[in-house]
Amino acid sequence: MSANEFQHRVGQDVDTVDQLSSVVILGLAVAGGIAAIVLDLLLIG
C-alpha cells in the first residue's frame, strides 16, 4: 500500500489521521496575525 491509497496504514484511513480541523488552522492563522501586529507595534511603532 502507498500513502495515496484510501487506507495507507492498517486500520487507519486518510480521513482519521494526520489532519487538523479547519477551526484549529483558522485559530493558528488568527493567533499568528495578532502576534505579527503586536511585534510590529513593539518593534516599529
C-alpha positions in Angstrom: 0.0 0.0 0.0 1.1 3.5 -0.7 0.2 6.8 1.0 -2.0 7.7 -1.9 -4.4 4.8 -1.4 -7.5 5.1 0.7 -6.1 3.0 3.5 -2.5 3.9 3.7 -2.0 2.4 7.2 -3.5 -0.7 8.6 -6.8 0.2 10.3 -6.5 3.9 9.6 -7.7 5.9 6.6 -6.8 9.4 5.4 -9.9 10.9 7.0 -8.9 10.0 10.5 -5.2 10.6 10.9 -2.6 13.3 10.3 -5.2 16.1 9.9 -6.1 19.3 11.8 -9.6 20.6 11.7 -10.2 23.8 9.8 -11.1 25.5 13.1 -7.6 24.8 14.5 -5.9 26.0 11.4 -8.0 29.2 11.5 -7.1 29.7 15.1 -3.4 29.3 14.3 -3.7 31.8 11.5 -5.5 34.4 13.7 -3.0 34.0 16.5 -0.1 34.4 14.1 -1.7 37.5 12.7 -2.2 39.0 16.1 1.4 38.1 17.1 2.7 39.8 13.9 0.7 43.0 14.7 1.9 43.1 18.3 5.5 42.6 17.3 5.2 45.3 14.7 3.8 47.7 17.3 6.5 46.9 19.8 9.5 46.9 17.4 8.5 49.6 14.9 5.6 51.6 16.4 
